[in-house]
């Protein structure tokens, strides 16, 4: 955020804090923070006091910089380098190793990495809970709501300790596990694809079978990693028998960072709100030097290329494969890349440490977007109606590109086996085949045709929870049912027993009548 914008928000906070509420935030790192930041800025602009509680190993946010938020840094026994190394291990495996290993080894490695992340997060949670002075200070502040991200446990536990209603804002959990098991969101496996399954809502019999198996594996992984140990941890901290999932189920609202322009139609419950694209906005003018380069493209236009904020470097082979492909198209290319400059880089391509991605995608000369498939970039492309060439690597990226491909607005490539000609062909397809542009514009029209902007909708529900001290009336009764009651297995068992008894009685009666009739017939013959 620019310095002037920070000052304006800070002044608005001072002027409006008398009428505003108090919001406590326990955010997730990296791209998850970027979405949270937009919501918090808007809350401050509306006169609310926002306090952000972050561990000292937080990577993307610098607490020493001017901010409209009150920042509470919690010292934890994990360094920024250790956290960065842990994330780099995940990214390196996902980008370079995942496609080279059999599926069972991939699942095992992913399971181990999730366990490592969970253990690290447990250490962070314990550091917060041991800081009695901090907890007492937060308790005295009398916050109206706690906003958190359920990527990893913690936020809901702090809310329970402080006696504050809490809300979630997030994109997904593996296999929709948290949303289904803890939030009560219905997910019929016949047409609701599990997150990370790479399926669509139109599944063949084999794909449905695959989807059900994926749901089962995701649930097993969740119970194995977060079940026993975290359940006991939450019970010990709260002083009563409970589970992680039960605690998460107490969330007043779940703000999901997608919308029906991107999602496949599916059932949902009143305390789930879809706010995808809340960070999108009209394009602003480009820096002079960048605008001159864009204008030099003429009628061919430009291609925007970014693999997100987490992928800083590529191997020389991979970067040159990409550079050779980009040099063969007539468009000018703006590539966000911090690695070593590829030797095969063409004169039509410029590399930048950072690019104003939203502004470039909203430029009239933008023709295509090469992306890893992160949700933020996907929604900026939807907002501006730009077709995609997707090269997904990890997390929800494969699913995101699968959704856009199913909507007819993207071509997907395998980053692990990427060839120069494949990238050239994909770019020519999305740029020269008008169907992709038309489908991208259709999604854009759907996105813009809403009664309320996504950011305003997210802020409304946060303020709603603050005004009403929660939103219990929106929580479905499924939270009070056991798993067998939820699936009506007790009712089915009762009906089965009734039918069994009825059939048994009828059979006995028939046998009795047959025997009696047989005896009468025998007497007549005698």
RODO-2510 file (C-alpha; in nm, 4 decimals, decimal comma):
residues 526
     n   res          X          Y          Z
     1     x     0,0000     0,0000     0,0000
     2     x     0,1257     0,3497    -0,0806
     3     x     0,2296     0,5751     0,2071
     4     x    -0,0473     0,8298     0,1375
     5     x    -0,3140     0,5591     0,1504
     6     x    -0,1823     0,4407     0,4864
     7     x    -0,2025     0,7952     0,6253
     8     x    -0,5575     0,8396     0,4934
     9     x    -0,6745     0,5128     0,6494
    10     x    -0,4994     0,6007     0,9730
    11     x    -0,6760     0,9396     0,9875
    12     x    -1,0093     0,7786     0,9066
    13     x    -0,9517     0,5326     1,1894
    14     x    -0,8838     0,8183     1,4340
    15     x    -1,1897     1,0111     1,3200
    16     x    -1,4239     0,7140     1,3211
    17     x    -1,3034     0,4947     1,6065
    18     x    -1,5598     0,6432     1,8442
    19     x    -1,8453     0,4809     1,6517
    20     x    -1,6587     0,1740     1,5357
    21     x    -1,5987    -0,1634     1,6874
    22     x    -1,2865    -0,3556     1,7800
    23     x    -1,1578    -0,6321     1,5552
    24     x    -0,8845    -0,8804     1,6504
    25     x    -0,7112    -1,0651     1,3668
    26     x    -0,5098    -1,3881     1,3631
    27     x    -0,4052    -1,4123     0,9960
    28     x    -0,2396    -1,6752     0,7817
    29     x     0,0831    -1,5931     0,5964
    30     x     0,1705    -1,5160     0,2337
    31     x    -0,1145    -1,4817    -0,0194
    32     x    -0,3748    -1,5478     0,2507
    33     x    -0,2691    -1,2238     0,4198
    34     x    -0,3161    -1,0232     0,0977
    35     x    -0,6902    -1,0949     0,0931
    36     x    -0,7238    -1,0335     0,4646
    37     x    -0,5439    -0,7006     0,4243
    38     x    -0,8069    -0,5660     0,1839
    39     x    -1,0851    -0,6457     0,4304
    40     x    -0,8975    -0,4890     0,7214
    41     x    -0,8230    -0,1695     0,5275
    42     x    -1,1936    -0,1322     0,4547
    43     x    -1,2814    -0,1926     0,8208
    44     x    -1,0384     0,0789     0,9264
    45     x    -1,1836     0,3156     0,6645
    46     x    -1,5262     0,2565     0,8226
    47     x    -1,3993     0,3579     1,1649
    48     x    -1,3190     0,0250     1,3284
    49     x    -1,0098    -0,0418     1,5386
    50     x    -0,8133    -0,3356     1,3999
    51     x    -0,5510    -0,5223     1,6015
    52     x    -0,3417    -0,7787     1,4156
    53     x    -0,1809    -1,0524     1,6250
    54     x     0,1119    -1,2062     1,4368
    55     x     0,3963    -1,4420     1,5303
    56     x     0,7525    -1,3121     1,4960
    57     x     0,8160    -1,5675     1,2152
    58     x     0,5463    -1,4128     0,9933
    59     x     0,7009    -1,3648     0,6483
    60     x     0,4924    -1,1347     0,4328
    61     x     0,4097    -0,8560     0,6788
    62     x     0,6702    -0,6143     0,8141
    63     x     0,5478    -0,4757     1,1500
    64     x     0,8134    -0,2011     1,1433
    65     x     0,6418    -0,0293     0,8476
    66     x     0,3661     0,2320     0,8972
    67     x     0,0281     0,0671     0,9244
    68     x    -0,3320     0,1667     0,9959
    69     x    -0,3539    -0,1398     1,2216
    70     x    -0,2354    -0,1969     1,5754
    71     x     0,0251    -0,4717     1,5530
    72     x     0,0886    -0,7190     1,8357
    73     x     0,3979    -0,9268     1,7596
    74     x     0,4271    -1,2530     1,9561
    75     x     0,7800    -1,3842     1,9955
    76     x     0,7901    -1,7533     1,9013
    77     x     1,0806    -2,0042     1,9078
    78     x     1,0796    -2,0264     1,5254
    79     x     1,2815    -1,7944     1,3041
    80     x     1,1714    -1,6409     0,9763
    81     x     1,4395    -1,8459     0,8010
    82     x     1,3085    -2,1709     0,9476
    83     x     0,9572    -2,0830     0,8349
    84     x     1,0803    -1,9849     0,4874
    85     x     1,2794    -2,3087     0,4581
    86     x     0,9727    -2,5110     0,5528
    87     x     0,7641    -2,3418     0,2838
    88     x     1,0444    -2,3697     0,0267
    89     x     1,0533    -2,7446     0,0868
    90     x     0,6833    -2,7654     0,0057
    91     x     0,7186    -2,5523    -0,3066
    92     x     1,0291    -2,7319    -0,4363
    93     x     0,8652    -3,0719    -0,3954
    94     x     0,5430    -2,9538    -0,5617
    95     x     0,7192    -2,7907    -0,8568
    96     x     1,0076    -3,0254    -0,9344
    97     x     0,9577    -3,3588    -0,7583
    98     x     0,5852    -3,4307    -0,7480
    99     x     0,5527    -3,5272    -1,1161
   100     x     0,8550    -3,7604    -1,0941
   101     x     0,7228    -3,9835    -0,8158
   102     x     0,4483    -4,2495    -0,7968
   103     x     0,1190    -4,1339    -0,6461
   104     x     0,1614    -4,3253    -0,3185
   105     x     0,4998    -4,1621    -0,2584
   106     x     0,3525    -3,8206    -0,3402
   107     x     0,0720    -3,8749    -0,0882
   108     x     0,3210    -3,9897     0,1750
   109     x     0,5475    -3,6877     0,1201
   110     x     0,2526    -3,4477     0,1284
   111     x     0,1304    -3,6096     0,4481
   112     x     0,4717    -3,5626     0,6110
   113     x     0,4921    -3,1990     0,5038
   114     x     0,1463    -3,1271     0,6441
   115     x     0,2512    -3,2933     0,9707
   116     x     0,5599    -3,0688     0,9842
   117     x     0,3475    -2,7604     0,9228
   118     x     0,1030    -2,8707     1,1908
   119     x     0,3829    -2,9257     1,4451
   120     x     0,5273    -2,5820     1,3675
   121     x     0,1865    -2,4234     1,4122
   122     x     0,1435    -2,6039     1,7448
   123     x     0,4631    -2,4402     1,8717
   124     x     0,3325    -2,0994     1,7628
   125     x    -0,0018    -2,1546     1,9382
   126     x     0,1688    -2,2580     2,2604
   127     x     0,3845    -1,9434     2,2508
   128     x     0,0717    -1,7259     2,2314
   129     x    -0,1095    -1,9139     2,5085
   130     x     0,1923    -1,8953     2,7413
   131     x     0,2020    -1,5166     2,7100
   132     x    -0,0391    -1,4419     2,9954
   133     x     0,0325    -1,0678     2,9866
   134     x    -0,0657    -1,0528     2,6203
   135     x    -0,3832    -1,2564     2,6715
   136     x    -0,4889    -1,0394     2,9638
   137     x    -0,4275    -0,7225     2,7614
   138     x    -0,6327    -0,8625     2,4743
   139     x    -0,9081    -0,9706     2,7125
   140     x    -0,9322    -0,6204     2,8603
   141     x    -0,9594    -0,4720     2,5116
   142     x    -1,3062    -0,6314     2,4802
   143     x    -1,2951    -0,7113     2,1113
   144     x    -1,6229    -0,7467     1,9234
   145     x    -1,5047    -1,0137     1,6803
   146     x    -1,1971    -1,2175     1,5902
   147     x    -1,1209    -1,2674     1,2226
   148     x    -0,9003    -1,5643     1,1343
   149     x    -0,8032    -1,8094     0,8616
   150     x    -0,8528    -2,1847     0,9265
   151     x    -0,5549    -2,2798     0,7086
   152     x    -0,3978    -2,4011     1,0340
   153     x    -0,5508    -2,4274     1,3837
   154     x    -0,5197    -2,1494     1,6416
   155     x    -0,7482    -1,8547     1,5807
   156     x    -1,0655    -2,0226     1,7014
   157     x    -0,8866    -2,1361     2,0186
   158     x    -0,7760    -1,7800     2,1019
   159     x    -1,1325    -1,6594     2,0397
   160     x    -1,2674    -1,9165     2,2852
   161     x    -1,0064    -1,8196     2,5456
   162     x    -1,0943    -1,4516     2,5075
   163     x    -1,4696    -1,5078     2,4902
   164     x    -1,4980    -1,3372     2,1497
   165     x    -1,7178    -1,4476     1,8554
   166     x    -1,5042    -1,5421     1,5572
   167     x    -1,5296    -1,5611     1,1788
   168     x    -1,3294    -1,7339     0,9075
   169     x    -1,2030    -1,6025     0,5761
   170     x    -1,0317    -1,8575     0,3535
   171     x    -1,0198    -2,0322     0,0168
   172     x    -1,0299    -2,4055     0,0842
   173     x    -0,9307    -2,7054     0,2917
   174     x    -0,8054    -3,0338     0,1457
   175     x    -1,1061    -3,2277     0,0207
   176     x    -1,3437    -2,9618     0,1627
   177     x    -1,2834    -3,1408     0,4934
   178     x    -1,3070    -2,8465     0,7313
   179     x    -1,6067    -2,6965     0,5538
   180     x    -1,7928    -3,0284     0,5488
   181     x    -1,7029    -3,1858     0,8819
   182     x    -1,6717    -2,8723     1,0929
   183     x    -1,8762    -2,6074     0,9126
   184     x    -2,1670    -2,8308     0,8120
   185     x    -2,1464    -2,7370     0,4431
   186     x    -2,3236    -3,0048     0,2334
   187     x    -2,1059    -3,1648    -0,0338
   188     x    -2,2778    -3,4474    -0,2268
   189     x    -1,9868    -3,6365    -0,3876
   190     x    -2,1980    -3,7098    -0,6945
   191     x    -2,1523    -3,3535    -0,8243
   192     x    -1,9407    -3,1539    -0,5742
   193     x    -1,5745    -3,2258    -0,6564
   194     x    -1,3344    -3,2474    -0,3649
   195     x    -1,0787    -2,9686    -0,3492
   196     x    -0,7453    -3,0871    -0,5000
   197     x    -0,9216    -3,3674    -0,6906
   198     x    -0,8952    -3,1691    -1,0191
   199     x    -1,2489    -3,2815    -1,1081
   200     x    -1,5479    -3,0821    -1,2303
   201     x    -1,9174    -3,1089    -1,1411
   202     x    -1,9829    -3,3309    -1,4467
   203     x    -1,8289    -3,6625    -1,3452
   204     x    -1,8345    -4,0046    -1,5054
   205     x    -1,8884    -4,3126    -1,2892
   206     x    -1,5114    -4,3599    -1,2578
   207     x    -1,4632    -3,9959    -1,1608
   208     x    -1,7395    -4,0192    -0,8992
   209     x    -1,5653    -4,3209    -0,7531
   210     x    -1,2400    -4,1246    -0,7552
   211     x    -1,4135    -3,8310    -0,5861
   212     x    -1,5562    -4,0465    -0,3066
   213     x    -1,2166    -4,2074    -0,2473
   214     x    -1,0547    -3,8624    -0,2391
   215     x    -1,3083    -3,7439     0,0199
   216     x    -1,2338    -4,0509     0,2319
   217     x    -0,8551    -4,0010     0,2053
   218     x    -0,8844    -3,6314     0,2923
   219     x    -1,0998    -3,7104     0,5969
   220     x    -0,8553    -3,9801     0,7073
   221     x    -0,5608    -3,7414     0,6714
   222     x    -0,7464    -3,4718     0,8651
   223     x    -0,8344    -3,7047     1,1539
   224     x    -0,4813    -3,8486     1,1599
   225     x    -0,3007    -3,5135     1,1612
   226     x    -0,5434    -3,2837     1,3405
   227     x    -0,7618    -3,5309     1,5245
   228     x    -0,6126    -3,6878     1,8350
   229     x    -0,3268    -3,4522     1,9216
   230     x    -0,5069    -3,1257     1,8478
   231     x    -0,8308    -3,2483     2,0069
   232     x    -0,6440    -3,3195     2,3294
   233     x    -0,4597    -2,9867     2,3068
   234     x    -0,7850    -2,7922     2,2697
   235     x    -0,9443    -2,9878     2,5556
   236     x    -0,6477    -2,9146     2,7841
   237     x    -0,6410    -2,5433     2,7006
   238     x    -1,0170    -2,4912     2,7351
   239     x    -1,0481    -2,7156     3,0406
   240     x    -1,3316    -2,9266     2,9026
   241     x    -1,3640    -3,2217     2,6646
   242     x    -1,3861    -3,0884     2,3102
   243     x    -1,2399    -3,1342     1,9640
   244     x    -1,0752    -2,9077     1,7095
   245     x    -1,3649    -2,9634     1,4698
   246     x    -1,6275    -2,8846     1,7335
   247     x    -1,4480    -2,5591     1,8144
   248     x    -1,4173    -2,4647     1,4470
   249     x    -1,7872    -2,5357     1,4022
   250     x    -1,8647    -2,2449     1,6339
   251     x    -1,7558    -1,9927     1,3686
   252     x    -2,0289    -1,7330     1,3232
   253     x    -1,9607    -1,6858     0,9511
   254     x    -1,7371    -1,8425     0,6851
   255     x    -1,6265    -1,5968     0,4144
   256     x    -1,5149    -1,8088     0,1180
   257     x    -1,2867    -1,6393    -0,1346
   258     x    -1,4672    -1,7651    -0,4468
   259     x    -1,7993    -1,6887    -0,6142
   260     x    -2,0460    -1,8410    -0,8604
   261     x    -1,8573    -1,7023    -1,1584
   262     x    -1,5836    -1,9505    -1,0700
   263     x    -1,7508    -2,2136    -0,8522
   264     x    -1,9700    -2,4953    -0,9779
   265     x    -2,3273    -2,4717    -0,8402
   266     x    -2,3591    -2,6508    -0,5087
   267     x    -2,5674    -2,6373    -0,1881
   268     x    -2,4590    -2,4081     0,0915
   269     x    -2,5862    -2,2894     0,4304
   270     x    -2,6739    -1,9370     0,5554
   271     x    -2,3524    -1,8760     0,7511
   272     x    -2,1356    -1,9349     0,4422
   273     x    -2,0862    -1,6322     0,2171
   274     x    -1,8911    -1,6363    -0,1107
   275     x    -1,6823    -1,3201    -0,1542
   276     x    -1,4416    -1,4106    -0,4347
   277     x    -1,2634    -1,1216    -0,6027
   278     x    -1,2942    -0,8857    -0,3065
   279     x    -0,9447    -0,7521    -0,3814
   280     x    -1,0155    -0,6693    -0,7468
   281     x    -1,0527    -0,3092    -0,8622
   282     x    -1,0454    -0,1021    -1,1811
   283     x    -0,7053    -0,0717    -1,3460
   284     x    -0,4926     0,2317    -1,2602
   285     x    -0,2451     0,3981    -1,4996
   286     x     0,0849     0,2159    -1,5446
   287     x     0,4281     0,3645    -1,4670
   288     x     0,5501     0,5715    -1,7635
   289     x     0,8284     0,3339    -1,8717
   290     x     0,5999     0,0316    -1,8499
   291     x     0,3204     0,2080    -2,0393
   292     x     0,5611     0,2927    -2,3214
   293     x     0,6650    -0,0712    -2,3502
   294     x     0,2995    -0,1815    -2,3514
   295     x     0,2072     0,0719    -2,6198
   296     x     0,4967    -0,0447    -2,8358
   297     x     0,3173    -0,3782    -2,8794
   298     x     0,0763    -0,2196    -3,1282
   299     x    -0,2204    -0,4278    -3,2413
   300     x    -0,0660    -0,7510    -3,1095
   301     x    -0,1062    -0,6449    -2,7478
   302     x     0,0636    -0,7847    -2,4389
   303     x     0,0878    -1,1049    -2,2371
   304     x     0,1149    -1,0818    -1,8583
   305     x     0,3181    -1,3570    -1,6918
   306     x     0,3485    -1,4272    -1,3184
   307     x     0,3981    -1,7399    -1,1093
   308     x     0,2991    -1,5598    -0,7905
   309     x     0,4876    -1,4173    -0,4956
   310     x     0,6152    -1,7505    -0,3628
   311     x     0,8063    -1,8783    -0,6677
   312     x     1,1203    -1,6636    -0,6745
   313     x     1,3458    -1,8758    -0,8944
   314     x     1,3432    -2,1483    -1,1586
   315     x     1,6091    -2,3799    -1,2920
   316     x     1,8065    -2,2467    -1,5904
   317     x     1,6565    -2,5173    -1,8106
   318     x     1,2994    -2,4306    -1,7160
   319     x     1,3429    -2,0532    -1,7441
   320     x     1,5055    -2,0893    -2,0883
   321     x     1,2281    -2,3219    -2,2049
   322     x     0,9773    -2,0526    -2,1141
   323     x     1,1873    -1,7673    -2,2554
   324     x     1,2249    -1,9410    -2,5937
   325     x     0,8484    -1,9840    -2,6161
   326     x     0,7799    -1,6209    -2,5283
   327     x     1,0285    -1,5027    -2,7931
   328     x     0,8231    -1,6767    -3,0643
   329     x     0,4969    -1,4833    -3,0156
   330     x     0,4261    -1,1387    -3,1648
   331     x     0,2967    -0,9965    -2,8356
   332     x     0,5101    -0,8059    -2,5878
   333     x     0,5495    -0,9950    -2,2582
   334     x     0,5812    -0,8554    -1,9057
   335     x     0,7227    -1,1299    -1,6832
   336     x     0,7417    -1,1060    -1,3067
   337     x     1,0556    -1,3002    -1,2158
   338     x     1,3316    -1,2530    -0,9570
   339     x     1,5614    -1,5305    -1,0786
   340     x     1,8597    -1,5148    -1,3081
   341     x     1,7855    -1,3663    -1,6502
   342     x     1,7379    -1,6503    -1,9041
   343     x     1,9898    -1,6597    -2,1875
   344     x     1,7113    -1,7292    -2,4377
   345     x     1,5129    -1,4174    -2,3413
   346     x     1,3753    -1,2474    -2,6538
   347     x     1,3599    -0,8729    -2,7237
   348     x     0,9791    -0,8809    -2,6854
   349     x     1,0036    -0,9877    -2,3196
   350     x     1,0881    -0,7770    -2,0171
   351     x     1,1501    -0,9116    -1,6685
   352     x     1,0417    -0,7241    -1,3564
   353     x     1,0880    -0,7954    -0,9850
   354     x     0,7297    -0,6808    -0,9398
   355     x     0,4472    -0,5872    -1,1739
   356     x     0,1127    -0,4106    -1,1132
   357     x    -0,0676    -0,7275    -1,2145
   358     x    -0,4238    -0,6002    -1,1737
   359     x    -0,3488    -0,2838    -1,3722
   360     x    -0,1814    -0,4792    -1,6526
   361     x    -0,4678    -0,7265    -1,6793
   362     x    -0,7095    -0,4330    -1,6947
   363     x    -0,5143    -0,2622    -1,9739
   364     x    -0,6955    -0,2486    -2,3118
   365     x    -0,3977    -0,4190    -2,4797
   366     x    -0,3896    -0,7215    -2,2471
   367     x    -0,4476    -1,0419    -2,4486
   368     x    -0,3586    -1,3309    -2,2162
   369     x    -0,2374    -1,4137    -1,8667
   370     x     0,0157    -1,6899    -1,7995
   371     x    -0,0398    -1,7918    -1,4394
   372     x     0,0311    -2,0605    -1,1813
   373     x    -0,3379    -2,0525    -1,0919
   374     x    -0,3421    -1,8705    -0,7581
   375     x    -0,6893    -1,7550    -0,6548
   376     x    -0,5925    -1,3865    -0,6422
   377     x    -0,4604    -1,3857    -0,9986
   378     x    -0,7508    -1,5971    -1,1250
   379     x    -0,9984    -1,3421    -0,9936
   380     x    -0,8112    -1,0471    -1,1386
   381     x    -0,8312    -1,2223    -1,4766
   382     x    -1,2047    -1,2871    -1,4281
   383     x    -1,2621    -0,9268    -1,3195
   384     x    -1,1000    -0,7924    -1,6381
   385     x    -1,2117    -1,0725    -1,8738
   386     x    -0,8676    -1,2088    -1,9703
   387     x    -0,8197    -1,5724    -2,0863
   388     x    -0,5548    -1,7851    -1,9155
   389     x    -0,2695    -2,0205    -1,9844
   390     x    -0,2449    -2,2111    -1,6576
   391     x     0,0652    -2,3881    -1,5259
   392     x    -0,0495    -2,5055    -1,1797
   393     x     0,2077    -2,6254    -0,9265
   394     x     0,0620    -2,6861    -0,5801
   395     x    -0,2277    -2,6360    -0,3351
   396     x    -0,5550    -2,5255    -0,4983
   397     x    -0,3904    -2,4190    -0,8244
   398     x    -0,4708    -2,7382    -1,0192
   399     x    -0,8346    -2,7087    -0,9128
   400     x    -0,8486    -2,3394    -1,0008
   401     x    -0,7221    -2,4010    -1,3531
   402     x    -0,9528    -2,7043    -1,3881
   403     x    -1,2480    -2,4770    -1,3054
   404     x    -1,1397    -2,2131    -1,5566
   405     x    -1,0759    -2,4790    -1,8205
   406     x    -1,4259    -2,6185    -1,7635
   407     x    -1,5640    -2,2650    -1,8055
   408     x    -1,3844    -2,2437    -2,1423
   409     x    -1,1517    -1,9595    -2,0422
   410     x    -0,8176    -2,1386    -1,9967
   411     x    -0,5695    -2,3844    -2,1427
   412     x    -0,3768    -2,5977    -1,8927
   413     x    -0,0131    -2,7052    -1,9242
   414     x     0,1959    -2,9408    -1,7120
   415     x     0,4713    -2,7266    -1,5620
   416     x     0,6836    -3,0299    -1,4777
   417     x     0,7049    -3,1536    -1,8380
   418     x     0,6621    -2,8177    -2,0116
   419     x     0,8006    -2,7926    -2,3667
   420     x     0,8642    -2,4719    -2,5603
   421     x     0,6207    -2,5517    -2,8409
   422     x     0,3447    -2,6437    -2,5927
   423     x     0,3577    -2,2952    -2,4412
   424     x     0,3651    -2,1316    -2,7868
   425     x     0,0617    -2,3341    -2,8992
   426     x    -0,1296    -2,2598    -2,5778
   427     x    -0,0712    -1,8839    -2,6089
   428     x    -0,1731    -1,8820    -2,9746
   429     x    -0,4881    -2,0760    -2,8840
   430     x    -0,6168    -1,8438    -2,6102
   431     x    -0,5196    -1,5297    -2,8041
   432     x    -0,6359    -1,6231    -3,1548
   433     x    -0,9357    -1,8453    -3,0738
   434     x    -1,2048    -1,5887    -2,9890
   435     x    -1,4021    -1,8455    -2,7864
   436     x    -1,1609    -1,8136    -2,4932
   437     x    -1,1924    -1,4358    -2,4827
   438     x    -1,5714    -1,4555    -2,5114
   439     x    -1,5912    -1,7025    -2,2224
   440     x    -1,3588    -1,4880    -2,0103
   441     x    -1,5785    -1,1826    -2,0768
   442     x    -1,8896    -1,3853    -1,9881
   443     x    -1,7378    -1,4738    -1,6500
   444     x    -1,6441    -1,1083    -1,6035
   445     x    -2,0029    -0,9968    -1,6677
   446     x    -2,1311    -1,2495    -1,4139
   447     x    -1,8756    -1,1308    -1,1589
   448     x    -1,9720    -0,7645    -1,1993
   449     x    -2,3466    -0,8344    -1,1976
   450     x    -2,3878    -0,8582    -0,8193
   451     x    -2,6166    -0,6536    -0,5912
   452     x    -2,3211    -0,5750    -0,3654
   453     x    -1,9460    -0,5743    -0,4257
   454     x    -1,7640    -0,8728    -0,2692
   455     x    -1,5568    -0,6515    -0,0386
   456     x    -1,8653    -0,4657     0,0820
   457     x    -2,0403    -0,7988     0,1390
   458     x    -1,7504    -0,9303     0,3466
   459     x    -1,7425    -0,6131     0,5570
   460     x    -2,1206    -0,6207     0,5989
   461     x    -2,1130    -0,9685     0,7525
   462     x    -1,8260    -0,8792     0,9846
   463     x    -2,0183    -0,5758     1,1064
   464     x    -2,3349    -0,7886     1,1296
   465     x    -2,1610    -1,0275     1,3691
   466     x    -2,0278    -0,7306     1,5678
   467     x    -2,3724    -0,5686     1,5941
   468     x    -2,5526    -0,8858     1,6983
   469     x    -2,2745    -1,0386     1,9112
   470     x    -2,2680    -1,3392     1,6802
   471     x    -2,4883    -1,5057     1,4204
   472     x    -2,6083    -1,8213     1,5946
   473     x    -2,9415    -1,8060     1,4114
   474     x    -2,7578    -1,8806     1,0847
   475     x    -2,5822    -2,1962     1,2050
   476     x    -2,7498    -2,5175     1,0824
   477     x    -2,8771    -2,7741     1,3323
   478     x    -2,6301    -3,0257     1,1874
   479     x    -2,3761    -2,9007     1,4437
   480     x    -2,5846    -3,0682     1,7147
   481     x    -2,6121    -3,4042     1,5394
   482     x    -2,3794    -3,7021     1,5466
   483     x    -2,2492    -3,8331     1,2146
   484     x    -2,5035    -4,1148     1,2069
   485     x    -2,7892    -3,8773     1,2936
   486     x    -2,6746    -3,6352     1,0209
   487     x    -2,6955    -3,9121     0,7601
   488     x    -3,0244    -4,0416     0,9150
   489     x    -2,8650    -4,3811     0,9744
   490     x    -3,0614    -4,4165     1,2995
   491     x    -3,3877    -4,3546     1,1115
   492     x    -3,2845    -4,5919     0,8331
   493     x    -3,1901    -4,8537     1,0893
   494     x    -3,5329    -4,8149     1,2551
   495     x    -3,7127    -4,8439     0,9217
   496     x    -3,5022    -5,1456     0,8294
   497     x    -3,5910    -5,3143     1,1568
   498     x    -3,9601    -5,2333     1,1037
   499     x    -3,9509    -5,3760     0,7523
   500     x    -3,7576    -5,6801     0,8750
   501     x    -4,0101    -5,7443     1,1523
   502     x    -4,3013    -5,6976     0,9105
   503     x    -4,1477    -5,9362     0,6584
   504     x    -4,0707    -6,1851     0,9379
   505     x    -4,4309    -6,1726     1,0654
   506     x    -4,5717    -6,2045     0,7130
   507     x    -4,3471    -6,5016     0,6357
   508     x    -4,4435    -6,6687     0,9628
   509     x    -4,8132    -6,6046     0,8908
   510     x    -4,7778    -6,7444     0,5407
   511     x    -4,5960    -7,0503     0,6681
   512     x    -4,8609    -7,0974     0,9391
   513     x    -5,1436    -7,0656     0,6831
   514     x    -4,9697    -7,3027     0,4455
   515     x    -4,9201    -7,5625     0,7173
   516     x    -5,2822    -7,5266     0,8336
   517     x    -5,4118    -7,5549     0,4801
   518     x    -5,1919    -7,8575     0,4271
   519     x    -5,3402    -8,0281     0,7328
   520     x    -5,6986    -7,9544     0,6174
   521     x    -5,6245    -8,0918     0,2714
   522     x    -5,4734    -8,4032     0,4232
   523     x    -5,7816    -8,4647     0,6417
   524     x    -6,0126    -8,4288     0,3401
   525     x    -5,8110    -8,6849     0,1471
   526     x    -5,8303    -8,9298     0,4368
***
